[in-house]
Each structure stands twice: as C-alpha cells, then as structure tokens.
Amino acid sequence: MVYSRTGCASIADSFVLLVYATLGMSTIDWIVLLVTLVGIILYGVFKSRDLHGSQSYLMADKNMPWYIVLLGIMATQASAITFISAPGQAYTDGMRFVQYYFGLPIAMIVISISFIPIFRKLNVYTAYQFLETRFDRKTRVLTSVLFLLSRGLSTGISIYAPSIILSSILGWNIYLTNVIMGGLLLVYTYSGGAKAVAHTQKLQFLIILGSMAIAGYLVVAQLPGDMNFGDALYVAGKAGKLNVITTDFDWKDKYNIWSGIIGGFFLALSYFGTDQSQVGRYISGKNLRESRMGLLMNGMVKIPMQFAILLIGALLFAFYSFQPSPVYFNRQAYSVLQQQEPATAQRIDAQYNRLQAVYGQQASAIANNRSNETLVAEFKATQQQMSVLRDSVRLHINRVAPTSDNGDTNYIFLYFVKNNLPKGLVGLLFAIIFLASWGSISAALNSLASSSMMDIQLLNNKTELSEAQQLRYGRLHTLFWGVFSIIVAMFATQMGSLIEAVNVLGSLFYGTILGIFLVAFYMKRTGGHSVFYAALVTEVLVVVIYLLDVISFLWLNVVGALLVILISLFIPQRVGSEADVK
C-alpha cells in the first residue's frame, strides 16, 4: 500500500500501519516512550493544581529560583528542532552554524543591565506593557501583534518537528500527527499555565541533556573496531564538517563569525529582551538577582551546549563514512520515488552503492595514513559526487511528489536513532525529542496567551475581571493559539531545515521589535507617534530586502533595528505631542 502525506489515511489503514510500525520498535521502547510522555503530562497537571488567577496562570506567581529560570530559558529556545535538525545541519553544512550564537553572551549582559530592571520595576505581565508606559497604546498593540504573528508561525513549525518523528515511527499521515502532537501538549499547558510549563521544563531539559550525551557516546562507540574518536574527528575535519570558525566576510553568507557576533547579538537581544516567550521566563523569577542569574548563566552554557549537539552531527558524518548509509535519509519520501519511478531509483541506488563502497575505503585510508594528501583529494572528490547524487534525488522527489515533505536534513539523526541505538534507548531518545518540543511550545503558547490577553483583549475591556474570569480567559487564549499553531504546522512541509526556517522567520520581525525597544530605552526624546510609523515602514522594508535576497537573514535583525532608530529620527512628533514622550 502507498500512503501519501498529502491525503488522509482511514482509521483502518492507520491501525494497520500502527501494528506494522510497532514491529520496528521493541516493547520496552514503547513502554519507555509512553511512560515518559504520560509522566510529564501528569506531573505538569499536578504541579499546577493550585491556580487562582492570571498572576499564577500567566506568571507562575513570580516565585521561580534562578536555576528554574535558567532551565526554562534554555528549554524554551532548545526545541525539538534543535535536537532533530541541528545534527543534520552539521552533517550537511558543517559546524559553522554554532557561530550563530556568538553574539548571545553579550546580549545577555545588555539585557541584564537595561531590560530586566525596568520590567521588574513596572511589574509587567508582558514586555509590551512597558511600551504603553513609555510611548502610547498603539505602539504597544503594534509590537504585540508583530510578536504574536512571528511567534505563532514559528510555534507551528515547532509542532511540525516532532510530528515528523511520530509520522516516521507509526507511518501515520503527517497531518494526523500534527494534531496529536499539538493536542497532547495542550493538556497540561491549557490546565496548568506558566507554573506547569516551568516545572515540566525542568525535568524535560535534564532528561534531554543526559540522553543526547548518551547518543553522542554511542555514535563513537559504534565506529568500526579499528577507528576511534580521533579518527572520526579527522575524517569529519577533512570533509569540511568541523568548520567552527569562518572568517571570510560575505553579506550573503548565513554563518560566519561576523554575522554571528553582530547579527547574532541583535537577534539574541531581540529574542531574549523583547520576545514574550523568553521575557515571561525570567520575569517570573523571585527577584531581580534570580532573574539576572538565570539569564547570565544561559549566556555561559548555550554555546558549549550547541557546539556539542552540532558535534554529534559531524561525528555522524564520520560514522556514515565508515558505515553504509542510505542515499536519502527521508525514507518515506524516497519510497515515493521508488514506487513512482522504479527504474530511476534503481539506477540511483546502483550508482550510490558503487560510490559508497569507494568512499568507505577512502575514509579508512585517510584515517590510517593522515599525511597522504592525494588520498584526501580523492576522498573529497568522491564526497562531492555523492553530494551531487543526493541533490539529484531531491530534485526527482520534488518532481514526482511536489507537495510532500521532501527534505532530508531533519531525518539524518532520526535515522541513526531508529537503526543504531539499543532497545529502550530508542524509546527514550524519541521521548526526549517530544519533551524538547513540548518545553518550547508550551512556553510559546503561554507567552502568546499572555500577550493576546493582556495586550489586546484586556485593553478593550470596559469592566474589571475577577481572578476566576482572568484564569478562564487565559486558558481560552492558550487554546486558541494551540489550534492556530496546529493549523500552521499543516503548511510546514516545504520549509527544508527547520532550525534554519525558524530563525529566518524570527529575523523578519525581531529587528523591528528590537528597534522599538531600543528607542524606548535609549532615545528619551522620541515619542510613540514617530516610533509607530518608523516600525511600520521598517517592517515593509525588511520583508522587501528578504524577498530580494540582498543579504543573509541574520543581518535582517541589524537592519531592522537600525532602520527603526534612524527613521524615527526623521518622522516629526505630532503637534502638541509632549505628552507622547513619557
């Protein structure tokens, strides 16, 4: 039978596929997977059983210690996309993606000095409440809408990431798994709010870090008997996968040290300083010191953590240099080509098998004879031929199934997990990717609910709401954004590398949002009228620049922030606008 991702499988067909899929995963894997997921849901519901109003539902009563703040911040940014896509990103493009985070520690210092004290002093629910105090209501609403749009869309992509796994395990239609993944995390996010999010993230992230460390160890442990960690690093390095630092300057180069430090600084400043999904984590700290500690510790540990995750991808490349690998890791997409054009697939398989046999011999040869540059050149030439062949596979699949999920990067780590890890650990690794997704998505849904309720609905409310009413509306907003994100996930199949897609999407909005806040903090003579229209013009220009492909996406954060500042200087204040500058 052929089951298309674009169609809806019947209940009977889904049951058949479920039975078939369980044959590929052991009973102990299923037990580990289900117990872990159900346990997290019940734990989240249990820890949030004493909710009483919006303060507890949206802000966890502002009573979190610094280590909970730290784990919450890291879990919010380290979604399933990080653990699915980052190893694949390093496998295909090398480790240069880590430079994307080089500006983050500097941003953490700036936010701790300038942003957190003001947010704490004003006792805000959302970062955008401050903008009404500083500027006016329309600027607050505009900034909130930009956040809601960007975060709502990226949360949909984050739901799609673990849905890939569930679809891969069970063979289910991707749209069905989107609904399941989004629905499961809504159970405790809807009922428990920020308190459930904070406590579940604590467990989720600790389990995730331990499991990823085990997976990295097993990549090395399963190398051929005569190969070790040093050999794997050498092969990965000669293949160009250990390109951690790239110093060449190019406006269109997405990942180099300049775009990382400068563009990454502006992106991190906007994300952690103005995105409610992060602001909500650290303003829930017990006091100013706890909030600052959590944020600064994040700046210290994020780069080493991301380096380690990307290193797993580089090691996977070395692993599959010595061991057989598929021509296309997205086996479901490749099976469509095999069924639609069997002759084409057979020709590709035969060519790939010949190249892979030669490639494996060359990898072993250069590991054992590191001074032979001729062998290295031959190894790189074969690698290039295999890369070209994989690109041709993608083009063939796009031609025969243009609406299906044709990407390969997001499936590389999953393929290793499913085919090389021991029983029990497979279930745990799949579970931790679900948990990573839930940690970031639940925080995002909580922040979306906070912003839409506090910055949109309650601004237009004529009567004051009771605590019970605020709690009910908070849950309804959470439910709305959950459904919205599931709908967005249905359209995420054509976005390629998910970790890159999320960052590109954020860069379209974050620069403008950051520019508004920079004007608010540092340009005391500029009022709401000027910054409001400067932000509107800037957002249009940023989208145009992106569509014209003038510069790489990280620079959009710099351009957006600077344009808001510059344009606001040239837009005059309204007549009698002294009250607009607060």
C-alpha positions in Angstrom: 0.0 0.0 0.0 1.1 3.6 -0.6 0.2 6.2 2.0 0.6 9.8 0.9 1.4 12.5 3.3 -1.0 14.7 1.4 -4.0 12.5 1.9 -6.0 11.4 4.9 -5.5 7.7 5.8 -8.6 5.9 7.1 -8.8 4.7 10.7 -8.4 1.1 9.5 -5.4 2.0 7.4 -3.8 3.9 10.4 -4.4 0.8 12.6 -2.7 -1.4 10.1 0.3 1.0 9.9 0.4 1.2 13.7 0.6 -2.6 14.0 3.3 -2.6 11.3 5.3 0.2 13.0 5.3 -1.5 16.4 7.2 -4.4 14.9 10.1 -2.0 14.2 10.2 -0.7 17.8 10.5 -3.1 20.8 8.0 -3.4 23.6 10.5 -1.8 26.0 10.9 1.2 23.7 7.1 1.7 23.6 7.0 1.4 27.4 9.8 4.0 27.9 8.2 6.4 25.3 4.7 6.3 26.7 5.6 6.3 30.4 7.9 9.3 29.9 5.3 11.3 28.0 2.4 10.4 30.2 4.5 11.1 33.3 5.4 14.6 32.1 1.8 15.4 31.4 0.6 14.2 34.9 3.5 16.0 36.6 2.6 19.3 34.9 -1.0 19.0 35.9 -0.1 18.0 39.5 2.3 20.9 40.0 -0.3 23.5 38.8 -3.2 22.3 40.8 -3.5 25.5 43.0 -4.0 28.1 40.3 -6.2 31.1 41.3 -5.8 33.9 38.7 -3.8 35.4 35.9 -0.8 36.1 38.2 -0.4 32.4 38.8 -1.6 31.1 35.4 0.5 33.5 33.3 3.4 34.4 35.6 3.7 31.4 38.0 3.3 33.9 40.9 6.7 35.3 40.1 8.3 32.8 42.5 10.9 30.9 40.5 14.5 30.4 41.6 17.4 31.2 39.2 18.0 27.6 38.2 14.4 27.1 37.2 14.6 30.4 35.3 17.8 29.1 33.6 16.3 25.7 32.6 13.1 27.4 31.5 15.1 29.8 29.2 17.2 27.0 27.7 14.3 24.7 27.3 12.2 27.4 25.6 14.9 28.0 23.0 16.1 24.4 22.6 13.0 22.9 20.9 12.7 19.6 19.2 14.1 21.5 16.1 17.4 21.8 17.9 17.7 18.1 18.5 16.3 16.9 15.2 17.7 19.4 12.8 21.0 20.6 14.3 22.9 17.3 13.9 21.6 17.2 10.3 22.7 20.8 9.8 26.2 19.9 10.8 26.1 16.7 8.7 25.3 18.6 5.6 26.9 22.1 6.2 29.4 21.6 8.9 29.5 23.1 12.4 29.7 26.7 11.3 26.1 27.2 12.5 27.5 27.5 16.0 28.7 31.0 15.1 25.1 32.0 15.0 25.2 32.0 18.9 28.5 34.0 19.3 26.6 37.3 20.0 24.4 35.7 22.6 26.6 36.2 25.8 27.0 39.9 25.0 23.2 40.3 24.6 22.6 38.6 28.0 24.8 41.2 29.7 23.0 44.1 28.0 19.5 42.7 28.8 20.5 42.1 32.5 21.7 45.7 32.8 19.0 47.6 30.8 15.9 45.4 30.3 15.3 43.3 33.4 15.4 46.1 35.9 12.7 48.1 34.1 10.4 45.1 33.5 10.7 44.2 37.2 10.2 47.7 38.4 7.0 48.1 36.4 5.8 44.7 37.5 4.6 43.9 33.9 2.9 40.8 32.7 4.3 41.2 29.2 7.3 43.2 27.7 4.8 45.2 25.6 3.1 46.8 28.6 6.3 48.8 29.1 5.8 50.3 25.7 2.4 51.8 26.6 4.0 53.4 29.6 6.9 54.7 27.5 5.1 55.6 24.3 1.4 55.0 23.7 -1.2 52.3 23.3 -1.0 51.9 19.6 2.8 51.3 19.8 2.2 48.6 22.4 -0.5 46.9 20.3 1.6 47.1 17.1 4.6 45.5 18.8 2.4 42.8 20.4 0.9 42.0 17.0 4.3 41.6 15.4 5.3 39.3 18.2 2.1 37.3 18.0 2.5 36.9 14.3 6.1 35.8 14.4 5.8 33.6 17.5 2.5 32.0 16.4 4.0 31.0 13.0 7.3 29.7 14.5 5.4 27.7 17.1 3.5 25.9 14.3 6.9 24.9 12.8 7.9 23.6 16.2 4.9 21.4 16.4 5.7 20.0 12.9 9.2 19.0 14.0 8.1 16.2 16.5 5.3 15.3 14.2 7.9 14.1 11.7 9.1 11.6 14.3 5.6 10.3 15.1 4.9 10.0 11.4 8.2 8.2 10.9 7.6 5.8 13.8 4.0 5.0 13.1 3.8 5.6 9.3 0.8 7.9 10.0 -0.2 10.8 7.8 1.8 13.9 8.8 -1.4 16.0 9.3 -2.8 13.5 11.8 0.5 13.5 13.8 0.4 17.4 13.8 -3.0 17.2 15.6 -1.8 14.5 18.0 1.4 16.4 19.0 -0.3 19.7 19.4 -3.2 18.2 21.3 -1.1 16.3 23.8 0.9 19.3 25.0 -2.2 21.4 25.2 -3.4 19.1 28.1 -1.0 20.5 30.7 -0.4 23.9 29.1 -4.1 24.7 29.0 -4.8 23.4 32.5 -1.5 24.5 34.3 -0.2 27.6 32.6 3.2 29.1 33.4 3.6 27.0 36.6 3.1 23.7 34.7 5.4 25.0 31.9 8.2 25.9 34.4 8.2 22.7 36.4 7.9 20.3 33.4 10.7 22.2 31.5 12.9 21.5 34.5 12.5 17.7 34.1 12.4 17.8 30.4 15.7 19.6 29.9 17.6 17.4 32.4 16.4 14.2 30.6 17.2 15.7 27.3 20.8 16.6 28.1 21.5 13.2 29.6 20.0 11.4 26.6 21.9 13.4 24.0 25.2 12.8 25.8 24.4 9.0 25.6 23.6 9.3 21.9 26.9 11.1 21.2 28.8 8.4 23.0 27.1 5.7 21.1 27.9 7.3 17.7 31.6 6.9 18.6 31.2 3.5 20.3 29.7 2.0 17.2 32.6 3.1 14.9 34.4 0.1 13.3 36.8 -1.6 15.7 40.0 0.0 14.3 38.5 3.5 14.4 38.4 5.8 17.4 37.2 9.3 18.3 40.3 11.0 16.9 39.9 9.2 13.6 36.2 10.3 13.4 37.2 13.9 14.0 40.0 13.7 11.4 37.7 12.4 8.7 34.9 14.9 9.6 37.5 17.7 9.5 38.9 16.7 6.1 35.3 16.6 4.8 34.8 20.2 6.0 32.4 19.4 8.8 34.5 21.0 11.6 34.4 24.5 10.2 33.5 26.1 13.6 35.1 29.4 12.7 34.7 31.0 9.3 36.2 34.5 9.0 35.5 35.4 5.3 33.1 38.3 5.2 30.1 38.0 2.8 26.8 39.8 3.2 25.0 36.7 1.8 26.9 34.1 3.9 24.5 33.0 6.6 27.0 31.7 9.1 30.4 33.4 9.7 32.0 35.0 12.7 30.9 38.5 11.6 27.2 37.7 11.0 27.3 35.5 14.2 28.7 38.2 16.5 26.9 41.2 15.1 23.7 39.7 13.6 23.6 37.1 16.3 23.9 39.8 19.0 20.9 41.8 17.6 18.9 38.6 17.2 19.6 37.4 20.7 19.0 40.9 22.1 15.6 41.0 20.4 14.7 37.4 21.2 15.6 37.4 24.9 14.9 41.0 25.5 11.6 41.5 23.7 10.1 38.1 22.9 7.5 37.3 25.5 8.3 33.6 25.3 11.7 34.4 26.9 10.7 37.6 28.9 8.0 35.6 30.6 10.6 33.0 31.8 12.9 35.4 33.6 10.4 38.0 34.9 8.8 35.0 36.8 12.0 34.9 39.0 11.7 35.5 42.7 13.6 38.8 42.4 15.9 40.9 40.2 19.0 38.8 41.2 17.4 35.5 40.4 16.2 36.8 37.0 19.7 38.1 36.1 21.4 34.9 37.3 19.2 32.7 35.2 19.8 34.8 32.1 23.6 35.2 32.5 24.1 31.5 33.1 22.2 30.9 29.9 24.8 33.1 28.1 27.6 31.0 29.5 26.3 27.5 28.7 24.4 27.9 25.4 27.4 28.0 23.1 29.0 24.8 24.6 25.7 23.0 24.5 25.0 23.9 20.9 28.6 23.0 20.0 28.1 19.5 21.5 24.9 19.0 19.6 26.4 20.0 16.3 29.5 17.8 17.1 27.1 14.9 17.1 26.2 15.7 13.5 29.8 15.9 12.5 30.5 12.6 14.2 27.5 11.1 12.4 29.1 12.2 9.1 32.2 10.3 10.1 30.2 7.3 11.2 28.4 7.1 7.9 31.7 7.5 6.1 32.8 4.1 7.6 29.3 2.5 7.7 26.6 2.1 5.0 24.2 4.9 4.8 21.1 5.5 2.6 21.2 7.7 -0.4 18.3 9.7 1.2 17.6 9.6 4.9 14.0 10.6 4.5 13.0 7.1 3.6 9.3 7.8 3.3 9.9 10.5 0.6 12.4 8.2 -1.2 9.9 5.4 -1.2 7.6 7.6 -3.3 10.3 7.9 -6.0 10.9 4.1 -5.8 7.2 3.4 -6.4 6.6 6.2 -9.0 9.8 5.7 -11.0 11.4 2.4 -10.0 13.9 2.4 -12.9 15.2 5.9 -11.8 15.5 4.8 -8.2 17.3 1.5 -9.1 19.8 3.5 -11.2 20.4 5.9 -8.4 20.8 3.1 -5.8 23.4 1.3 -8.0 25.4 4.4 -8.6 25.3 5.4 -4.9 26.3 1.9 -3.7 29.4 2.0 -6.0 30.4 5.4 -4.7 29.8 4.4 -1.1 32.0 1.4 -1.4 34.8 3.5 -2.7 34.1 6.3 -0.1 34.3 3.9 2.8 37.7 2.6 1.7 39.0 6.1 1.2 37.8 7.2 4.6 39.6 4.3 6.3 42.7 5.0 4.2 43.0 8.7 5.2 42.3 7.9 8.9 45.2 5.4 8.8 47.5 7.5 6.6 47.0 11.1 7.5 49.9 12.6 5.7 48.7 11.4 2.2 47.1 14.5 0.6 46.4 12.6 -2.6 44.1 10.3 -0.7 42.4 13.3 0.9 41.8 14.8 -2.5 40.3 11.6 -3.8 38.1 11.3 -0.7 36.8 14.9 -1.2 36.1 14.2 -4.9 34.0 11.1 -4.0 32.2 13.1 -1.3 31.3 15.7 -3.9 29.9 13.1 -6.3 27.7 11.6 -3.5 26.5 15.1 -2.6 25.6 15.8 -6.2 23.7 12.5 -6.4 21.8 13.3 -3.2 20.8 16.7 -4.7 19.5 14.9 -7.8 17.4 12.6 -5.6 15.8 15.7 -4.0 15.0 17.1 -7.4 13.5 13.8 -8.6 11.3 13.6 -5.4 10.2 17.3 -5.8 9.1 16.4 -9.3 7.1 13.3 -8.5 5.7 14.5 -5.1 6.0 18.3 -5.0 3.6 18.7 -2.0 5.2 16.1 0.3 7.9 16.6 2.9 10.9 16.2 0.7 13.6 17.4 3.0 16.4 15.2 4.2 18.3 17.2 6.8 15.8 16.7 9.5 15.8 12.9 9.2 19.6 12.2 9.5 19.7 12.0 13.3 16.4 10.2 13.4 17.7 7.5 11.0 20.6 6.9 13.3 18.4 6.7 16.4 16.0 4.3 14.9 18.5 2.0 13.3 21.6 2.0 15.7 20.5 2.6 19.3 19.8 -0.3 21.7 16.4 -1.2 22.9 14.9 1.1 25.5 17.2 4.0 24.5 15.4 4.3 21.2 12.1 5.0 23.0 13.9 7.4 25.4 15.5 9.3 22.5 12.2 9.7 20.7 10.6 10.7 24.1 13.2 13.4 24.7 12.6 15.0 21.3 8.9 15.1 22.1 9.8 16.6 25.5 12.1 19.2 23.9 9.2 20.2 21.6 6.7 20.4 24.4 9.0 22.5 26.5 9.4 25.2 23.9 5.9 25.0 22.5 4.2 25.1 25.9 6.3 28.2 26.8 5.4 29.8 23.5 1.7 29.1 23.9 1.8 30.6 27.4 3.6 33.7 26.1 1.1 34.0 23.2 -1.8 33.7 25.6 -0.2 36.3 28.0 0.3 38.8 25.2 -3.0 38.4 23.4 -4.9 38.6 26.6 -3.1 41.4 28.4 -2.0 43.5 25.3 -5.1 43.0 23.2 -8.2 41.8 25.0 -7.9 43.5 28.4 -7.0 46.8 26.8 -10.5 46.9 25.3 -12.3 45.5 28.4 -14.6 48.1 30.0 -15.1 46.2 33.2 -12.6 44.7 35.6 -12.4 40.9 35.5 -12.4 38.7 38.6 -9.5 36.3 39.2 -11.7 33.4 38.1 -12.6 35.2 34.9 -9.0 36.0 34.2 -8.0 32.4 34.7 -10.8 31.3 32.3 -9.8 33.8 29.6 -6.1 32.8 30.0 -7.0 29.2 29.2 -9.2 30.2 26.3 -6.3 32.2 24.8 -4.0 29.2 25.3 -6.5 27.0 23.5 -6.8 29.5 20.6 -3.1 29.7 20.0 -2.7 25.9 20.3 -5.2 25.4 17.5 -3.6 28.2 15.4 -0.2 26.6 15.7 -1.5 23.2 14.7 -3.0 24.8 11.6 0.3 26.4 10.7 2.1 23.1 11.2 0.0 21.7 8.3 1.8 24.1 6.0 5.3 23.5 7.2 6.3 20.6 5.0 8.2 22.6 2.4 10.5 24.6 4.7 13.7 22.5 4.4 15.9 22.7 7.5 13.5 23.5 10.3 16.2 25.1 12.6 17.0 27.5 9.8 13.4 28.1 8.9 12.5 29.2 12.4 15.5 31.6 12.6 14.7 33.1 9.2 11.1 33.7 10.2 12.1 35.3 13.5 14.6 37.6 11.7 11.8 39.0 9.6 10.2 40.5 12.7 12.8 40.6 15.5 14.8 43.6 14.2 11.8 45.8 14.0 10.6 44.8 17.5 14.1 45.3 18.9 14.3 48.7 17.3 11.2 49.8 19.1 12.6 48.8 22.4 16.0 50.4 21.8 14.3 53.7 21.0 12.2 53.2 24.2 15.3 52.6 26.4 17.9 55.0 24.9 16.1 57.7 22.9 14.2 59.6 25.5 13.1 62.5 23.2 11.4 60.2 20.7 7.7 59.6 21.1 5.2 57.0 20.2 4.0 58.7 17.0 7.4 58.6 15.5 8.4 55.1 16.5 5.0 53.7 15.5 5.3 54.8 11.9 9.0 54.1 11.8 8.2 50.5 12.8 5.6 50.1 10.0 7.9 51.4 7.3 10.8 49.3 8.6 8.8 46.0 8.6 7.8 46.6 5.0 11.5 47.3 4.0 12.8 44.2 5.9 10.4 41.9 4.1 11.3 43.5 0.7 15.0 43.1 1.5 14.5 39.5 2.3 12.5 38.8 -0.8 15.1 40.4 -3.0 17.8 38.3 -1.2 20.1 41.2 -0.7 21.7 39.9 2.5 21.6 36.8 4.6 18.9 36.5 7.2 21.0 37.2 10.3 21.7 40.8 9.0 18.0 41.5 8.8 18.0 41.8 12.6 20.6 44.5 12.4 19.0 46.3 9.5 15.5 46.2 11.2 16.7 47.6 14.5 18.8 50.4 12.9 16.1 51.4 10.5 13.6 51.9 13.2 16.0 54.1 15.1 17.0 56.2 12.0 13.5 56.5 10.5 12.0 57.6 13.9 14.5 60.5 13.9 13.1 61.8 10.6 9.4 61.4 11.5 8.3 64.6 13.3 6.3 64.4 16.5 2.7 65.3 16.4 1.8 68.9 17.2 1.4 69.1 21.0 3.0 65.7 21.4 4.9 66.4 24.6 2.6 64.0 26.4 3.6 61.4 23.8 7.1 61.3 25.2 7.0 59.8 28.6 
